[in-house]
């Protein structure tokens, strides 16, 4: 039986997902790309055809226009396209509506980021409990698979946690997730993902320390680490999606996320924040129009997908584990290196979109094969990591394992507020 895939969204990550699904359409069947702007979907299809990535030309590759907040329209689209797998790579505001459509139609649901409400920013943790996990019983009762956060971080980094627990440690103490982009897009200032969603992350830093949630100031704790390949890079303690499920599903004392930012980025971000341009709260302008400053800023900044042609350099994303094995203390670094120029050459996207998109396509293949069709809602660390990591190795995101890495020793993190 054909699986058929519906990709909701038409940004940089959707482009990668579509390319990789097309390259495996002998397994996945027909592919539909749907978005509010059909022109963007058609541009992705043109890219796939230009790169000759449609493995089985007898399978359909086409686009549809849809408002993903319109649940009845989504239900009709899923049924009309006979899609069995829905990969949601649109804005995170649409997660719940796409999920409801999957519950109604029986289609497998996947996303790459946690749900957000436009008027709520950095809600109290754990974030998944506010929306997604409330549907767990429904997915289990209806025996429908839902895989949450199947990008890279969240996604691959969660699978590495499961792998570390399964194969490398008897007991984990700390997990530090490190994400750096040692690349250059040549623009004065830009974000690698949707600026609106990106900046909303930088309001509060919720992190998991000594088995409790603690709150820290944004960009207040910096570490410098000598990464493989990309060398010494600064990283800052940041809140992130995967901490909210890993804190529940992994038996570790502390789980933290660190993201790399250069001085120029932080200086510009600081100015934008101080004058109020990163605020999601609407203001009234002289003409009487109300608009959120963040939406204006998004309109002014480069579209992340437009950065791909000129991007150079590499990314390094890795998990630094500390724990014990056989009664002895052990440190381990599991990581991936991704090259911007090589990603553009393959799928006409930059490495940040590539690392987020390939895992979603890989998960779709695993569901189609039966490996991950678990018929309930899960986060990635609850699944067997081995077939996923093996498949990623073949699809362009090889996992590297470094025994006895250079030490990563963060300072004691005291709480401004705890939950």
N, C-alpha and C positions, 0 to 999 in steps of 0.2 A: 504494500500500500504506500502511495506517495505521502511523504511527510509534509512538504510544502512549508515555506517559511515566509512570514510577514515581518518585515523590518519597519518599525515605527520610528521615524526621524530621518533627517537627511543632512546632518552635519558631518564633521570630519570623522567621528567614530563610526557613524553609519556607513560612510564610504568604505572603510576598512572591513566592516562586518559584511557588507554586500560583496566586495571583491572575494573575500575568503569563502563565503557561502557559494558564490558562483563557481569557484575553483573546486568545490566539493558538491556540486548540484546533482551528481550521480547518486549521492546518498540523500541529499536534502530535497530534491524535487524542484518544483516551481518556486520562484522568488518574486515577491512583490515588495516594493519600497513605497511607503506611504508617508505623507507629510502634508502640512497646511500649504506648502509651496511646492507644487508638482514640478516646477522648473528645476528645483534642486535635485529632486529624485531622478529626473531625466539626465541631469549632468553626471550623476553617479553611474547610471546605466551606460552613458556614452564612454565614460572612463573604463568601465569593465570591458566593453567591446573594443575600445582602442588598445587595451592591453591583452586582448584575446584570452580573457580569463573565464569564459563560459565553457566549462569542461564538457558538458553534454548539451549540444545545441538544440536537441529536441525538446529540452525543458524550457519553459517560459521564464522570461525576465522582464518585468513590466512595473509600471508605477500607478499609484492612485492618489487622489487628494483626499485628506481626511482631517477633521478637527479632533485630535486625540482626547479632548475633554468631553466629547459627545459620545457617551457610552453606547447608545443605540446604533449610532453610525459605525462605531468600531465593531460591534457585534455583527452588523450586516456585512462589514468588510471581511471579517474573519470567515464568516460562512460563505460569502460569495467567492472568496479566493481559495476556499477549502484548505486554509492554513492550519497545520497541526502544531506549529511552533511559532510563538510570537516573541521577537527580540525587541525590547523597548530601549531605544537609544535616543529618545527625545529628551526634552527638559524634564527634570525630576518632579515638576509640578503635575505631570500626567500619570505618574506611576499607578495611583489608585484607580483611575478610570480604565487604564489598560488592563490592570489586574481584574477588575470587575468584569470586563468583557471576556477575559479568559475563563473566569469562573462560570460564566453563562454558556460559553461555547465548548468548554472542555479542552481548549488549546493550552499547550505548555507555555508558561510565562517565564521570561527572563528580563533582568535589567542590569545596569552597570553602576547605578548610584542609588542612594537612599531617597525615599520620598520627602518632599518638602512642600509646605504650604506657603503661598506668596507672602502672607502677613505674619509668618512666624519664622524666626531665625535662631538656629542653635538651641532648640528646645532641650529640656532636661533629659539626661540619658536614662536608659539606653534608647537611642533614637528609633531603632526598629520596632520597639514595643509600642510606639505611639501610633503606628499605622500598619506596616506590613504584617507583623506577627499577630495582629488581631484577626487576620484572615486564615491563620494556620489551620484551625479546625475545619473551615470550609474546604480548603484544598485537600485535607486528609480524608474528609467524609466523601468528597466527590472523586477521590483518587486522581487528582490532577497534579502534575509536577510544576513547582515554582522554584526557580533558582535565583536567589537574590545576590546582587553585587558581583556579577560575573564579568568584571573588567580585569584590570591588573591590580590596582589598589583602590577599592576592594576587588578581590577575585583571586588572582594568582598568589598574592601574598598570603591569603587565607589558606590556599592549598599547600603552600610551603609550611605553614604552621602545622597542618595535619601531617605532612610528610615528616617534619622534625619530630613530632610526637610519636609517630609510627615507627620510624627507622633509626633515629639518631640519639634520642634521649630517653632515659628512664623517668626523669623528672625535669620539667622546665621551671626556671625561676623568672627570667625576664625575656620579653620579646620586644625588640626595637625595630620598627619598620622605617627604612631610610629611602627617600625618593629624591634624586637629584637629576637635573637636566643640565648637562655641561655642553649645551649647544647655544647657537645664536641664530635668531631669525632676521636680524638686520633692521628691525623696526625700533623706533624710539621707546615704545612701551606697548606691550601686548600680553594677553593671557593665552594659555594653550588650550583651555576649554572655555565654554560659555562664560563671559566675564560676569554676568549677573549671578550665576551659580557659584563661580569661583570666589568672588568677593564676599558672598554670604558666609563662606566657610571661616572667614577671618574676623569674626565678631567675638567669639569666645574659644578658649582652648579647654575642652573637656578631655582628660586623659585618665588612664587606669593605673593607679599606683597603690601598691600594698592592698590589693583587692577591694578598692573603693574608687569611686569617681571623684576626681579633684579638679578644681578650676584654676587656670592660670591665665595671665595676660598674653595677648597675641604677640608673637615675635619677641618674647622677653627672655627666652632661654635658648642660647645658641651653643652648638657643638661643631667643631671642625673634625672631619674624618677623612682619612686617606683611602679612598675607594679604589677597587680594582679598575684598571684601564683609564678612568677619568681623573684620577689623582685626588688631591686634597680639595674638599668642598665644604662650605658652611651649610649646616642644616639647623632648622629651628623647630622646637616643639610645637606641634599643631594638632588640632582636633581632626578626626577623620572617621568616615563611615565604618571601616572594618573593626575599629576598636569596640564598637557597640555590640557586635555579635561575638567577637573573639573573647570578650570579657565574660561572656556567658558560656561559651562552648570550649574554651581552652583552660586547662588547669595550670595557670601561671600567675605569679604574684603581681607582676607589673607588665602592662602592654602599652607601648607608646608609639606615636607616629611622628616622624621628623621629615620636613620638606626643605629642599634647598632653595634659597633665595639669594640673589646677588645684591650688593649694596645699592646699585642703581634702581633695581626693582623696588626695594624697600623704601628708598627715598621718595620715589614717585608715588608709591602706594600711601605713604605717610601724608604727603601733601593732599592727595585726593581725599583721604579719610578726614583729615583735619578741616577741610573746607566743606565737607558734607556730601561729596559726590558719590561715595560708596553707600549712602543710606538707601534703604528700601522703602522708607516712609515717604509717601507723596507730599509734595509741596505745591502751593498755588503760585503760578507766575503772574506777571503783570496783566496778561490777557485773560486771566481768570481760569486758565487751563491747569488742571492738577496732573502732576506726573512725578514718579519716583526718580530722584537724581540718578540712581543706579541704572535705570533704563536709558537715560540720556547718555551716561558714560558708555554703556554697552553699544549704543548707536555710533559713538565717536571712535571707539577702538576698532582695530582691524578684526575682521572675522577670523577666528582661529584656523579655519580650513584654508584661508588664503595665505597662511604662513609657510605652507609646505614647500613650495618650489625653491625658496631661498634658504631653507634651514640647513645648518651644518652642525657637526658635532654629534655627541652621543648622550644617551640617558643611562643611568645606572639605578636600578631599584632593587633593594635587597632586604632580607630579614636577618638581623643579628640576634642569635639565640645564646642565652646562657642557662646552664643547667647542669645536671649530673648524668653520667653514664657509667654503670658498673661501679658505683661508689666514688667516682672521681669527677671533679669539676671539669666542665667542657664548654668551649665557645665554638660557635659555628656561624658562618655567613653564607646564606643561600641567595643568589642574585641573578640578574639578567642584564646584559648590555645590549642596547638597541641603537642603531645608527640612523640619523635623520635622512641622510642622502640615500641610503640603501632602501629605506621605507618608501621614499618618494619614487625611486626607480621602479620598485615593485608595484605599488598600489596608488601612487600619486597622493600620499598623505605623509605627514610628519610622524616622528617616532612616538609622540605622546598619544596621538590618535591610534597609531598602530598597536601599541601595547594595550590599549583599552579595548580595541575592536577584535583582535585575533582571538582572545580567550572566549568571547561570546560566541563566535562562530564555532570554535572548538567544542564548546559545551553543547551547541545545537547538534553537532555530529555525534557526540557521546549519547545524547538523549535519543537520537534517531537509531543509533546502534543498540540501545538498550542498557548501556553501562550506567547512565545517570538518570534513567527514567524512573525516579523513585516514588512517584505518585503521591507526593506531599510537598509542603514548603520547606526549603532548607537554605541555609547559608553555605558557602562553598566549603568551609572547613568541616562540615558534616558529611561530605562525600569522600569517596576513595580518591586520593590525589594522584595515584600512580598512572592510570590511563590518561588523565588530563595532562599531566606533565610530559608524558611520553608523546602525546599528540602535539602539544605545543612545540616540542623539540623539532618535529617534522614540519610545522607550519610557520616557523620563523622566529620563535621566542624560546631559545634554548636556556635551560636552567643550569647554572654553575654552582657547585658546592665547594666551599673553601674551608678546610679544616684549619684550626689554629689561626684565625684571622687577626689582623691588627686590632688591639682592644678598643672597644667603644664603651666608655664609662661615663654616663651622664651624671651631673651633680644630683644631690638630694633635692627632690622636688617637693616643696612644702605647699600645702593647699591654701588658696585664698578662700575657698568654699568647698565643702565636700558633700557628697550624696551617698 
